[in-house]
Amino acid sequence: MKESVSSLENDARAIQALSEKLQVPERKVIEVYRTEFNRLAAQSRIETFLGVLAMRNTKSILRNSSASDTR
């Protein structure tokens, strides 16, 4: 299953907020989010919370990436 445009549009505010909070370019947040969404969707039987889980994973990945960049 591929990510639908509507799921990305629904998470647009969250993506923008995460970009600002972590000081990461929005397109990087979108790239990580799409990767995580598609990874989760490939394994999922129930699609209800894919966006929420993908956003949580995106936040974690970007935080870890930022932490390793400052070392």
Predicted model as a PDB file, atoms N, CA, C, CB and O in Angstrom, pLDDT in the B-factor column:
MODEL        1                                                                  
ATOM      1  N   MET A   1       0.838  -1.189   0.000  1.00 45.00           N  
ATOM      2  CA  MET A   1       0.000   0.000   0.000  1.00 45.00           C  
ATOM      3  C   MET A   1       0.878   1.246   0.000  1.00 45.00           C  
ATOM      4  CB  MET A   1      -0.951   0.002   1.217  1.00 45.00           C  
ATOM      5  O   MET A   1       1.811   1.356   0.796  1.00 45.00           O  
ATOM      6  N   LYS A   2       0.589   2.139  -0.856  1.00 50.00           N  
ATOM      7  CA  LYS A   2       1.326   3.401  -0.913  1.00 50.00           C  
ATOM      8  C   LYS A   2       0.613   4.449  -0.082  1.00 50.00           C  
ATOM      9  CB  LYS A   2       1.484   3.884  -2.369  1.00 50.00           C  
ATOM     10  O   LYS A   2      -0.605   4.415   0.090  1.00 50.00           O  
ATOM     11  N   GLU A   3       1.392   5.366   0.422  1.00 49.00           N  
ATOM     12  CA  GLU A   3       0.826   6.461   1.221  1.00 49.00           C  
ATOM     13  C   GLU A   3      -0.068   7.310   0.338  1.00 49.00           C  
ATOM     14  CB  GLU A   3       1.946   7.332   1.862  1.00 49.00           C  
ATOM     15  O   GLU A   3       0.307   7.667  -0.779  1.00 49.00           O  
ATOM     16  N   SER A   4      -1.227   7.625   0.831  1.00 53.00           N  
ATOM     17  CA  SER A   4      -2.133   8.473   0.064  1.00 53.00           C  
ATOM     18  C   SER A   4      -1.762   9.932   0.279  1.00 53.00           C  
ATOM     19  CB  SER A   4      -3.605   8.218   0.466  1.00 53.00           C  
ATOM     20  O   SER A   4      -1.178  10.295   1.300  1.00 53.00           O  
ATOM     21  N   VAL A   5      -2.106  10.750  -0.685  1.00 54.00           N  
ATOM     22  CA  VAL A   5      -1.837  12.183  -0.582  1.00 54.00           C  
ATOM     23  C   VAL A   5      -2.577  12.759   0.622  1.00 54.00           C  
ATOM     24  CB  VAL A   5      -2.254  12.917  -1.881  1.00 54.00           C  
ATOM     25  O   VAL A   5      -2.052  13.624   1.324  1.00 54.00           O  
ATOM     26  N   SER A   6      -3.789  12.282   0.856  1.00 54.00           N  
ATOM     27  CA  SER A   6      -4.572  12.825   1.959  1.00 54.00           C  
ATOM     28  C   SER A   6      -3.913  12.583   3.308  1.00 54.00           C  
ATOM     29  CB  SER A   6      -5.955  12.225   1.954  1.00 54.00           C  
ATOM     30  O   SER A   6      -4.026  13.429   4.196  1.00 54.00           O  
ATOM     31  N   SER A   7      -3.228  11.454   3.494  1.00 60.00           N  
ATOM     32  CA  SER A   7      -2.576  11.208   4.779  1.00 60.00           C  
ATOM     33  C   SER A   7      -1.445  12.210   5.007  1.00 60.00           C  
ATOM     34  CB  SER A   7      -2.035   9.767   4.844  1.00 60.00           C  
ATOM     35  O   SER A   7      -1.239  12.668   6.131  1.00 60.00           O  
ATOM     36  N   LEU A   8      -0.721  12.548   3.960  1.00 63.00           N  
ATOM     37  CA  LEU A   8       0.336  13.549   4.095  1.00 63.00           C  
ATOM     38  C   LEU A   8      -0.253  14.931   4.345  1.00 63.00           C  
ATOM     39  CB  LEU A   8       1.218  13.571   2.842  1.00 63.00           C  
ATOM     40  O   LEU A   8       0.288  15.706   5.134  1.00 63.00           O  
ATOM     41  N   GLU A   9      -1.355  15.240   3.679  1.00 70.00           N  
ATOM     42  CA  GLU A   9      -2.022  16.524   3.897  1.00 70.00           C  
ATOM     43  C   GLU A   9      -2.555  16.619   5.320  1.00 70.00           C  
ATOM     44  CB  GLU A   9      -3.165  16.718   2.889  1.00 70.00           C  
ATOM     45  O   GLU A   9      -2.481  17.679   5.941  1.00 70.00           O  
ATOM     46  N   ASN A  10      -3.088  15.525   5.838  1.00 72.00           N  
ATOM     47  CA  ASN A  10      -3.599  15.512   7.205  1.00 72.00           C  
ATOM     48  C   ASN A  10      -2.493  15.742   8.220  1.00 72.00           C  
ATOM     49  CB  ASN A  10      -4.297  14.197   7.494  1.00 72.00           C  
ATOM     50  O   ASN A  10      -2.737  16.317   9.280  1.00 72.00           O  
ATOM     51  N   ASP A  11      -1.303  15.311   7.916  1.00 81.00           N  
ATOM     52  CA  ASP A  11      -0.184  15.461   8.840  1.00 81.00           C  
ATOM     53  C   ASP A  11       0.672  16.693   8.534  1.00 81.00           C  
ATOM     54  CB  ASP A  11       0.678  14.218   8.801  1.00 81.00           C  
ATOM     55  O   ASP A  11       1.731  16.873   9.136  1.00 81.00           O  
ATOM     56  N   ALA A  12       0.228  17.531   7.616  1.00 89.00           N  
ATOM     57  CA  ALA A  12       1.019  18.695   7.203  1.00 89.00           C  
ATOM     58  C   ALA A  12       1.334  19.619   8.369  1.00 89.00           C  
ATOM     59  CB  ALA A  12       0.285  19.469   6.125  1.00 89.00           C  
ATOM     60  O   ALA A  12       2.462  20.100   8.485  1.00 89.00           O  
ATOM     61  N   ARG A  13       0.372  19.874   9.223  1.00 90.00           N  
ATOM     62  CA  ARG A  13       0.621  20.743  10.385  1.00 90.00           C  
ATOM     63  C   ARG A  13       1.620  20.114  11.334  1.00 90.00           C  
ATOM     64  CB  ARG A  13      -0.684  21.039  11.129  1.00 90.00           C  
ATOM     65  O   ARG A  13       2.509  20.789  11.854  1.00 90.00           O  
ATOM     66  N   ALA A  14       1.473  18.828  11.557  1.00 91.00           N  
ATOM     67  CA  ALA A  14       2.398  18.126  12.455  1.00 91.00           C  
ATOM     68  C   ALA A  14       3.806  18.119  11.876  1.00 91.00           C  
ATOM     69  CB  ALA A  14       1.922  16.682  12.706  1.00 91.00           C  
ATOM     70  O   ALA A  14       4.783  18.268  12.611  1.00 91.00           O  
ATOM     71  N   ILE A  15       3.913  17.949  10.576  1.00 93.00           N  
ATOM     72  CA  ILE A  15       5.215  17.965   9.914  1.00 93.00           C  
ATOM     73  C   ILE A  15       5.850  19.343  10.041  1.00 93.00           C  
ATOM     74  CB  ILE A  15       5.078  17.571   8.429  1.00 93.00           C  
ATOM     75  O   ILE A  15       7.038  19.455  10.342  1.00 93.00           O  
ATOM     76  N   GLN A  16       5.068  20.387   9.815  1.00 94.00           N  
ATOM     77  CA  GLN A  16       5.579  21.747   9.941  1.00 94.00           C  
ATOM     78  C   GLN A  16       6.019  22.032  11.374  1.00 94.00           C  
ATOM     79  CB  GLN A  16       4.516  22.761   9.502  1.00 94.00           C  
ATOM     80  O   GLN A  16       7.085  22.606  11.599  1.00 94.00           O  
ATOM     81  N   ALA A  17       5.202  21.632  12.335  1.00 94.00           N  
ATOM     82  CA  ALA A  17       5.539  21.857  13.749  1.00 94.00           C  
ATOM     83  C   ALA A  17       6.806  21.101  14.146  1.00 94.00           C  
ATOM     84  CB  ALA A  17       4.371  21.429  14.651  1.00 94.00           C  
ATOM     85  O   ALA A  17       7.658  21.636  14.855  1.00 94.00           O  
ATOM     86  N   LEU A  18       6.924  19.862  13.689  1.00 94.00           N  
ATOM     87  CA  LEU A  18       8.113  19.073  14.001  1.00 94.00           C  
ATOM     88  C   LEU A  18       9.354  19.682  13.364  1.00 94.00           C  
ATOM     89  CB  LEU A  18       7.936  17.628  13.530  1.00 94.00           C  
ATOM     90  O   LEU A  18      10.424  19.705  13.973  1.00 94.00           O  
ATOM     91  N   SER A  19       9.212  20.169  12.150  1.00 96.00           N  
ATOM     92  CA  SER A  19      10.315  20.835  11.461  1.00 96.00           C  
ATOM     93  C   SER A  19      10.808  22.038  12.262  1.00 96.00           C  
ATOM     94  CB  SER A  19       9.881  21.275  10.054  1.00 96.00           C  
ATOM     95  O   SER A  19      12.011  22.231  12.436  1.00 96.00           O  
ATOM     96  N   GLU A  20       9.872  22.835  12.743  1.00 96.00           N  
ATOM     97  CA  GLU A  20      10.233  24.022  13.523  1.00 96.00           C  
ATOM     98  C   GLU A  20      10.837  23.641  14.877  1.00 96.00           C  
ATOM     99  CB  GLU A  20       9.001  24.913  13.732  1.00 96.00           C  
ATOM    100  O   GLU A  20      11.836  24.219  15.303  1.00 96.00           O  
ATOM    101  N   LYS A  21      10.229  22.672  15.543  1.00 95.00           N  
ATOM    102  CA  LYS A  21      10.689  22.271  16.876  1.00 95.00           C  
ATOM    103  C   LYS A  21      12.098  21.689  16.846  1.00 95.00           C  
ATOM    104  CB  LYS A  21       9.730  21.257  17.476  1.00 95.00           C  
ATOM    105  O   LYS A  21      12.919  22.000  17.709  1.00 95.00           O  
ATOM    106  N   LEU A  22      12.379  20.842  15.854  1.00 94.00           N  
ATOM    107  CA  LEU A  22      13.684  20.192  15.772  1.00 94.00           C  
ATOM    108  C   LEU A  22      14.673  20.958  14.905  1.00 94.00           C  
ATOM    109  CB  LEU A  22      13.525  18.798  15.236  1.00 94.00           C  
ATOM    110  O   LEU A  22      15.833  20.565  14.778  1.00 94.00           O  
ATOM    111  N   GLN A  23      14.212  22.049  14.313  1.00 95.00           N  
ATOM    112  CA  GLN A  23      15.032  22.867  13.420  1.00 95.00           C  
ATOM    113  C   GLN A  23      15.650  22.019  12.303  1.00 95.00           C  
ATOM    114  CB  GLN A  23      16.138  23.578  14.216  1.00 95.00           C  
ATOM    115  O   GLN A  23      16.857  22.033  12.059  1.00 95.00           O  
ATOM    116  N   VAL A  24      14.762  21.288  11.646  1.00 95.00           N  
ATOM    117  CA  VAL A  24      15.116  20.418  10.527  1.00 95.00           C  
ATOM    118  C   VAL A  24      14.303  20.894   9.332  1.00 95.00           C  
ATOM    119  CB  VAL A  24      14.840  18.890  10.851  1.00 95.00           C  
ATOM    120  O   VAL A  24      13.130  21.231   9.492  1.00 95.00           O  
ATOM    121  N   PRO A  25      14.892  20.932   8.137  1.00 96.00           N  
ATOM    122  CA  PRO A  25      14.116  21.356   6.968  1.00 96.00           C  
ATOM    123  C   PRO A  25      12.866  20.495   6.782  1.00 96.00           C  
ATOM    124  CB  PRO A  25      14.983  21.294   5.705  1.00 96.00           C  
ATOM    125  O   PRO A  25      12.895  19.281   6.985  1.00 96.00           O  
ATOM    126  N   GLU A  26      11.787  21.138   6.399  1.00 96.00           N  
ATOM    127  CA  GLU A  26      10.505  20.452   6.239  1.00 96.00           C  
ATOM    128  C   GLU A  26      10.596  19.292   5.249  1.00 96.00           C  
ATOM    129  CB  GLU A  26       9.440  21.437   5.780  1.00 96.00           C  
ATOM    130  O   GLU A  26       9.979  18.248   5.463  1.00 96.00           O  
ATOM    131  N   ARG A  27      11.348  19.462   4.186  1.00 96.00           N  
ATOM    132  CA  ARG A  27      11.450  18.379   3.197  1.00 96.00           C  
ATOM    133  C   ARG A  27      12.157  17.152   3.771  1.00 96.00           C  
ATOM    134  CB  ARG A  27      12.194  18.870   1.953  1.00 96.00           C  
ATOM    135  O   ARG A  27      11.882  16.030   3.347  1.00 96.00           O  
ATOM    136  N   LYS A  28      13.070  17.353   4.736  1.00 97.00           N  
ATOM    137  CA  LYS A  28      13.717  16.221   5.411  1.00 97.00           C  
ATOM    138  C   LYS A  28      12.697  15.486   6.290  1.00 97.00           C  
ATOM    139  CB  LYS A  28      14.927  16.708   6.269  1.00 97.00           C  
ATOM    140  O   LYS A  28      12.678  14.256   6.322  1.00 97.00           O  
ATOM    141  N   VAL A  29      11.856  16.235   6.996  1.00 96.00           N  
ATOM    142  CA  VAL A  29      10.808  15.631   7.818  1.00 96.00           C  
ATOM    143  C   VAL A  29       9.867  14.828   6.928  1.00 96.00           C  
ATOM    144  CB  VAL A  29      10.024  16.715   8.607  1.00 96.00           C  
ATOM    145  O   VAL A  29       9.512  13.698   7.262  1.00 96.00           O  
ATOM    146  N   ILE A  30       9.465  15.399   5.806  1.00 95.00           N  
ATOM    147  CA  ILE A  30       8.571  14.713   4.868  1.00 95.00           C  
ATOM    148  C   ILE A  30       9.228  13.439   4.343  1.00 95.00           C  
ATOM    149  CB  ILE A  30       8.195  15.645   3.692  1.00 95.00           C  
ATOM    150  O   ILE A  30       8.575  12.399   4.253  1.00 95.00           O  
ATOM    151  N   GLU A  31      10.492  13.509   4.003  1.00 96.00           N  
ATOM    152  CA  GLU A  31      11.217  12.343   3.480  1.00 96.00           C  
ATOM    153  C   GLU A  31      11.232  11.201   4.499  1.00 96.00           C  
ATOM    154  CB  GLU A  31      12.661  12.734   3.104  1.00 96.00           C  
ATOM    155  O   GLU A  31      10.943  10.053   4.159  1.00 96.00           O  
ATOM    156  N   VAL A  32      11.569  11.522   5.739  1.00 97.00           N  
ATOM    157  CA  VAL A  32      11.608  10.502   6.782  1.00 97.00           C  
ATOM    158  C   VAL A  32      10.201   9.971   7.052  1.00 97.00           C  
ATOM    159  CB  VAL A  32      12.228  11.071   8.075  1.00 97.00           C  
ATOM    160  O   VAL A  32      10.005   8.766   7.210  1.00 97.00           O  
ATOM    161  N   TYR A  33       9.226  10.879   7.105  1.00 95.00           N  
ATOM    162  CA  TYR A  33       7.835  10.485   7.348  1.00 95.00           C  
ATOM    163  C   TYR A  33       7.348   9.517   6.268  1.00 95.00           C  
ATOM    164  CB  TYR A  33       6.923  11.729   7.399  1.00 95.00           C  
ATOM    165  O   TYR A  33       6.760   8.483   6.585  1.00 95.00           O  
ATOM    166  N   ARG A  34       7.584   9.840   5.011  1.00 94.00           N  
ATOM    167  CA  ARG A  34       7.139   8.968   3.914  1.00 94.00           C  
ATOM    168  C   ARG A  34       7.783   7.591   4.011  1.00 94.00           C  
ATOM    169  CB  ARG A  34       7.468   9.604   2.553  1.00 94.00           C  
ATOM    170  O   ARG A  34       7.125   6.570   3.810  1.00 94.00           O  
ATOM    171  N   THR A  35       9.065   7.574   4.317  1.00 96.00           N  
ATOM    172  CA  THR A  35       9.768   6.302   4.455  1.00 96.00           C  
ATOM    173  C   THR A  35       9.147   5.464   5.566  1.00 96.00           C  
ATOM    174  CB  THR A  35      11.259   6.539   4.736  1.00 96.00           C  
ATOM    175  O   THR A  35       8.886   4.274   5.387  1.00 96.00           O  
ATOM    176  N   GLU A  36       8.917   6.090   6.704  1.00 95.00           N  
ATOM    177  CA  GLU A  36       8.334   5.372   7.843  1.00 95.00           C  
ATOM    178  C   GLU A  36       6.899   4.946   7.561  1.00 95.00           C  
ATOM    179  CB  GLU A  36       8.376   6.243   9.098  1.00 95.00           C  
ATOM    180  O   GLU A  36       6.510   3.825   7.891  1.00 95.00           O  
ATOM    181  N   PHE A  37       6.119   5.819   6.960  1.00 93.00           N  
ATOM    182  CA  PHE A  37       4.731   5.483   6.637  1.00 93.00           C  
ATOM    183  C   PHE A  37       4.683   4.272   5.717  1.00 93.00           C  
ATOM    184  CB  PHE A  37       4.016   6.682   5.981  1.00 93.00           C  
ATOM    185  O   PHE A  37       3.924   3.334   5.960  1.00 93.00           O  
ATOM    186  N   ASN A  38       5.483   4.289   4.674  1.00 94.00           N  
ATOM    187  CA  ASN A  38       5.487   3.181   3.713  1.00 94.00           C  
ATOM    188  C   ASN A  38       6.005   1.891   4.344  1.00 94.00           C  
ATOM    189  CB  ASN A  38       6.338   3.539   2.494  1.00 94.00           C  
ATOM    190  O   ASN A  38       5.499   0.810   4.044  1.00 94.00           O  
ATOM    191  N   ARG A  39       6.996   1.993   5.204  1.00 96.00           N  
ATOM    192  CA  ARG A  39       7.527   0.818   5.893  1.00 96.00           C  
ATOM    193  C   ARG A  39       6.453   0.197   6.782  1.00 96.00           C  
ATOM    194  CB  ARG A  39       8.770   1.193   6.731  1.00 96.00           C  
ATOM    195  O   ARG A  39       6.251  -1.017   6.769  1.00 96.00           O  
ATOM    196  N   LEU A  40       5.778   1.027   7.542  1.00 95.00           N  
ATOM    197  CA  LEU A  40       4.720   0.536   8.423  1.00 95.00           C  
ATOM    198  C   LEU A  40       3.533  -0.011   7.626  1.00 95.00           C  
ATOM    199  CB  LEU A  40       4.251   1.653   9.359  1.00 95.00           C  
ATOM    200  O   LEU A  40       2.957  -1.036   7.991  1.00 95.00           O  
ATOM    201  N   ALA A  41       3.174   0.666   6.553  1.00 94.00           N  
ATOM    202  CA  ALA A  41       2.035   0.240   5.731  1.00 94.00           C  
ATOM    203  C   ALA A  41       2.282  -1.128   5.113  1.00 94.00           C  
ATOM    204  CB  ALA A  41       1.758   1.265   4.629  1.00 94.00           C  
ATOM    205  O   ALA A  41       1.350  -1.918   4.962  1.00 94.00           O  
ATOM    206  N   ALA A  42       3.519  -1.412   4.758  1.00 95.00           N  
ATOM    207  CA  ALA A  42       3.846  -2.703   4.150  1.00 95.00           C  
ATOM    208  C   ALA A  42       3.633  -3.851   5.136  1.00 95.00           C  
ATOM    209  CB  ALA A  42       5.296  -2.703   3.649  1.00 95.00           C  
ATOM    210  O   ALA A  42       3.384  -4.983   4.721  1.00 95.00           O  
ATOM    211  N   GLN A  43       3.727  -3.572   6.428  1.00 92.00           N  
ATOM    212  CA  GLN A  43       3.605  -4.602   7.451  1.00 92.00           C  
ATOM    213  C   GLN A  43       2.239  -4.606   8.128  1.00 92.00           C  
ATOM    214  CB  GLN A  43       4.679  -4.418   8.486  1.00 92.00           C  
ATOM    215  O   GLN A  43       1.949  -5.496   8.927  1.00 92.00           O  
ATOM    216  N   SER A  44       1.408  -3.637   7.823  1.00 90.00           N  
ATOM    217  CA  SER A  44       0.179  -3.411   8.567  1.00 90.00           C  
ATOM    218  C   SER A  44      -1.029  -4.107   7.960  1.00 90.00           C  
ATOM    219  CB  SER A  44      -0.088  -1.948   8.660  1.00 90.00           C  
ATOM    220  O   SER A  44      -1.181  -4.188   6.741  1.00 90.00           O  
ATOM    221  N   ARG A  45      -1.887  -4.609   8.851  1.00 90.00           N  
ATOM    222  CA  ARG A  45      -3.178  -5.125   8.411  1.00 90.00           C  
ATOM    223  C   ARG A  45      -4.273  -4.113   8.720  1.00 90.00           C  
ATOM    224  CB  ARG A  45      -3.485  -6.479   9.084  1.00 90.00           C  
ATOM    225  O   ARG A  45      -5.310  -4.095   8.056  1.00 90.00           O  
ATOM    226  N   ILE A  46      -4.049  -3.278   9.718  1.00 88.00           N  
ATOM    227  CA  ILE A  46      -5.005  -2.243  10.105  1.00 88.00           C  
ATOM    228  C   ILE A  46      -4.335  -0.893   9.886  1.00 88.00           C  
ATOM    229  CB  ILE A  46      -5.475  -2.413  11.598  1.00 88.00           C  
ATOM    230  O   ILE A  46      -3.246  -0.647  10.404  1.00 88.00           O  
ATOM    231  N   GLU A  47      -4.975  -0.029   9.131  1.00 87.00           N  
ATOM    232  CA  GLU A  47      -4.347   1.223   8.703  1.00 87.00           C  
ATOM    233  C   GLU A  47      -4.725   2.434   9.554  1.00 87.00           C  
ATOM    234  CB  GLU A  47      -4.708   1.496   7.281  1.00 87.00           C  
ATOM    235  O   GLU A  47      -4.262   3.542   9.283  1.00 87.00           O  
ATOM    236  N   THR A  48      -5.541   2.246  10.554  1.00 90.00           N  
ATOM    237  CA  THR A  48      -6.111   3.348  11.311  1.00 90.00           C  
ATOM    238  C   THR A  48      -5.072   4.314  11.881  1.00 90.00           C  
ATOM    239  CB  THR A  48      -6.937   2.804  12.421  1.00 90.00           C  
ATOM    240  O   THR A  48      -5.250   5.528  11.789  1.00 90.00           O  
ATOM    241  N   PHE A  49      -4.009   3.804  12.457  1.00 90.00           N  
ATOM    242  CA  PHE A  49      -3.051   4.654  13.156  1.00 90.00           C  
ATOM    243  C   PHE A  49      -1.696   4.775  12.452  1.00 90.00           C  
ATOM    244  CB  PHE A  49      -2.842   4.127  14.538  1.00 90.00           C  
ATOM    245  O   PHE A  49      -0.708   5.155  13.080  1.00 90.00           O  
ATOM    246  N   LEU A  50      -1.642   4.463  11.179  1.00 91.00           N  
ATOM    247  CA  LEU A  50      -0.367   4.520  10.462  1.00 91.00           C  
ATOM    248  C   LEU A  50       0.264   5.907  10.512  1.00 91.00           C  
ATOM    249  CB  LEU A  50      -0.566   4.103   9.018  1.00 91.00           C  
ATOM    250  O   LEU A  50       1.466   6.033  10.743  1.00 91.00           O  
ATOM    251  N   GLY A  51      -0.531   6.936  10.300  1.00 90.00           N  
ATOM    252  CA  GLY A  51      -0.002   8.302  10.327  1.00 90.00           C  
ATOM    253  C   GLY A  51       0.571   8.664  11.686  1.00 90.00           C  
ATOM    254  O   GLY A  51       1.626   9.292  11.773  1.00 90.00           O  
ATOM    255  N   VAL A  52      -0.120   8.270  12.744  1.00 92.00           N  
ATOM    256  CA  VAL A  52       0.340   8.564  14.102  1.00 92.00           C  
ATOM    257  C   VAL A  52       1.657   7.839  14.388  1.00 92.00           C  
ATOM    258  CB  VAL A  52      -0.733   8.157  15.139  1.00 92.00           C  
ATOM    259  O   VAL A  52       2.604   8.429  14.909  1.00 92.00           O  
ATOM    260  N   LEU A  53       1.698   6.564  14.042  1.00 94.00           N  
ATOM    261  CA  LEU A  53       2.913   5.782  14.277  1.00 94.00           C  
ATOM    262  C   LEU A  53       4.075   6.274  13.420  1.00 94.00           C  
ATOM    263  CB  LEU A  53       2.650   4.306  13.994  1.00 94.00           C  
ATOM    264  O   LEU A  53       5.211   6.344  13.890  1.00 94.00           O  
ATOM    265  N   ALA A  54       3.796   6.612  12.176  1.00 94.00           N  
ATOM    266  CA  ALA A  54       4.849   7.130  11.298  1.00 94.00           C  
ATOM    267  C   ALA A  54       5.387   8.456  11.816  1.00 94.00           C  
ATOM    268  CB  ALA A  54       4.321   7.300   9.868  1.00 94.00           C  
ATOM    269  O   ALA A  54       6.591   8.706  11.749  1.00 94.00           O  
ATOM    270  N   MET A  55       4.499   9.313  12.335  1.00 94.00           N  
ATOM    271  CA  MET A  55       4.940  10.599  12.877  1.00 94.00           C  
ATOM    272  C   MET A  55       5.799  10.386  14.117  1.00 94.00           C  
ATOM    273  CB  MET A  55       3.728  11.492  13.215  1.00 94.00           C  
ATOM    274  O   MET A  55       6.822  11.049  14.288  1.00 94.00           O  
ATOM    275  N   ARG A  56       5.388   9.464  14.980  1.00 96.00           N  
ATOM    276  CA  ARG A  56       6.167   9.169  16.189  1.00 96.00           C  
ATOM    277  C   ARG A  56       7.562   8.659  15.815  1.00 96.00           C  
ATOM    278  CB  ARG A  56       5.432   8.126  17.070  1.00 96.00           C  
ATOM    279  O   ARG A  56       8.558   9.090  16.396  1.00 96.00           O  
ATOM    280  N   ASN A  57       7.631   7.747  14.853  1.00 96.00           N  
ATOM    281  CA  ASN A  57       8.921   7.222  14.418  1.00 96.00           C  
ATOM    282  C   ASN A  57       9.769   8.305  13.774  1.00 96.00           C  
ATOM    283  CB  ASN A  57       8.724   6.068  13.447  1.00 96.00           C  
ATOM    284  O   ASN A  57      10.979   8.364  13.989  1.00 96.00           O  
ATOM    285  N   THR A  58       9.135   9.160  12.984  1.00 96.00           N  
ATOM    286  CA  THR A  58       9.850  10.263  12.333  1.00 96.00           C  
ATOM    287  C   THR A  58      10.486  11.171  13.373  1.00 96.00           C  
ATOM    288  CB  THR A  58       8.899  11.073  11.431  1.00 96.00           C  
ATOM    289  O   THR A  58      11.651  11.547  13.248  1.00 96.00           O  
ATOM    290  N   LYS A  59       9.732  11.519  14.387  1.00 96.00           N  
ATOM    291  CA  LYS A  59      10.231  12.371  15.464  1.00 96.00           C  
ATOM    292  C   LYS A  59      11.435  11.725  16.148  1.00 96.00           C  
ATOM    293  CB  LYS A  59       9.119  12.646  16.491  1.00 96.00           C  
ATOM    294  O   LYS A  59      12.444  12.385  16.395  1.00 96.00           O  
ATOM    295  N   SER A  60      11.322  10.467  16.444  1.00 96.00           N  
ATOM    296  CA  SER A  60      12.405   9.740  17.106  1.00 96.00           C  
ATOM    297  C   SER A  60      13.655   9.679  16.228  1.00 96.00           C  
ATOM    298  CB  SER A  60      11.947   8.323  17.466  1.00 96.00           C  
ATOM    299  O   SER A  60      14.763   9.922  16.706  1.00 96.00           O  
ATOM    300  N   ILE A  61      13.480   9.358  14.958  1.00 96.00           N  
ATOM    301  CA  ILE A  61      14.608   9.268  14.025  1.00 96.00           C  
ATOM    302  C   ILE A  61      15.315  10.610  13.907  1.00 96.00           C  
ATOM    303  CB  ILE A  61      14.131   8.798  12.639  1.00 96.00           C  
ATOM    304  O   ILE A  61      16.543  10.676  13.963  1.00 96.00           O  
ATOM    305  N   LEU A  62      14.541  11.683  13.744  1.00 96.00           N  
ATOM    306  CA  LEU A  62      15.143  13.000  13.572  1.00 96.00           C  
ATOM    307  C   LEU A  62      15.828  13.480  14.859  1.00 96.00           C  
ATOM    308  CB  LEU A  62      14.079  14.010  13.136  1.00 96.00           C  
ATOM    309  O   LEU A  62      16.882  14.114  14.800  1.00 96.00           O  
ATOM    310  N   ARG A  63      15.240  13.182  16.004  1.00 94.00           N  
ATOM    311  CA  ARG A  63      15.886  13.538  17.275  1.00 94.00           C  
ATOM    312  C   ARG A  63      17.209  12.807  17.423  1.00 94.00           C  
ATOM    313  CB  ARG A  63      14.965  13.211  18.467  1.00 94.00           C  
ATOM    314  O   ARG A  63      18.217  13.407  17.797  1.00 94.00           O  
ATOM    315  N   ASN A  64      17.209  11.512  17.131  1.00 93.00           N  
ATOM    316  CA  ASN A  64      18.444  10.731  17.228  1.00 93.00           C  
ATOM    317  C   ASN A  64      19.482  11.213  16.229  1.00 93.00           C  
ATOM    318  CB  ASN A  64      18.157   9.249  17.004  1.00 93.00           C  
ATOM    319  O   ASN A  64      20.676  11.231  16.527  1.00 93.00           O  
ATOM    320  N   SER A  65      19.035  11.597  15.063  1.00 88.00           N  
ATOM    321  CA  SER A  65      19.935  12.111  14.034  1.00 88.00           C  
ATOM    322  C   SER A  65      20.546  13.437  14.476  1.00 88.00           C  
ATOM    323  CB  SER A  65      19.189  12.284  12.698  1.00 88.00           C  
ATOM    324  O   SER A  65      21.740  13.667  14.279  1.00 88.00           O  
ATOM    325  N   SER A  66      19.743  14.300  15.066  1.00 77.00           N  
ATOM    326  CA  SER A  66      20.226  15.596  15.544  1.00 77.00           C  
ATOM    327  C   SER A  66      21.214  15.403  16.690  1.00 77.00           C  
ATOM    328  CB  SER A  66      19.047  16.483  15.996  1.00 77.00           C  
ATOM    329  O   SER A  66      22.220  16.109  16.766  1.00 77.00           O  
ATOM    330  N   ALA A  67      20.937  14.465  17.571  1.00 74.00           N  
ATOM    331  CA  ALA A  67      21.815  14.201  18.706  1.00 74.00           C  
ATOM    332  C   ALA A  67      23.168  13.670  18.225  1.00 74.00           C  
ATOM    333  CB  ALA A  67      21.157  13.198  19.674  1.00 74.00           C  
ATOM    334  O   ALA A  67      24.207  14.040  18.772  1.00 74.00           O  
ATOM    335  N   SER A  68      23.161  12.811  17.215  1.00 75.00           N  
ATOM    336  CA  SER A  68      24.421  12.270  16.730  1.00 75.00           C  
ATOM    337  C   SER A  68      25.216  13.302  15.922  1.00 75.00           C  
ATOM    338  CB  SER A  68      24.161  11.035  15.883  1.00 75.00           C  
ATOM    339  O   SER A  68      26.440  13.211  15.831  1.00 75.00           O  
ATOM    340  N   ASP A  69      24.514  14.288  15.333  1.00 72.00           N  
ATOM    341  CA  ASP A  69      25.198  15.357  14.586  1.00 72.00           C  
ATOM    342  C   ASP A  69      25.955  16.302  15.492  1.00 72.00           C  
ATOM    343  CB  ASP A  69      24.200  16.145  13.767  1.00 72.00           C  
ATOM    344  O   ASP A  69      26.935  16.916  15.073  1.00 72.00           O  
ATOM    345  N   THR A  70      25.509  16.423  16.731  1.00 63.00           N  
ATOM    346  CA  THR A  70      26.141  17.382  17.656  1.00 63.00           C  
ATOM    347  C   THR A  70      27.287  16.768  18.425  1.00 63.00           C  
ATOM    348  CB  THR A  70      25.119  17.926  18.631  1.00 63.00           C  
ATOM    349  O   THR A  70      27.947  17.457  19.203  1.00 63.00           O  
ATOM    350  N   ARG A  71      27.537  15.488  18.227  1.00 59.00           N  
ATOM    351  CA  ARG A  71      28.650  14.833  18.949  1.00 59.00           C  
ATOM    352  C   ARG A  71      29.952  15.075  18.287  1.00 59.00           C  
ATOM    353  CB  ARG A  71      28.428  13.355  19.064  1.00 59.00           C  
ATOM    354  O   ARG A  71      30.983  14.599  18.761  1.00 59.00           O  
TER     355      ARG A  71                                                      
ENDMDL                                                                          
END                                                                             
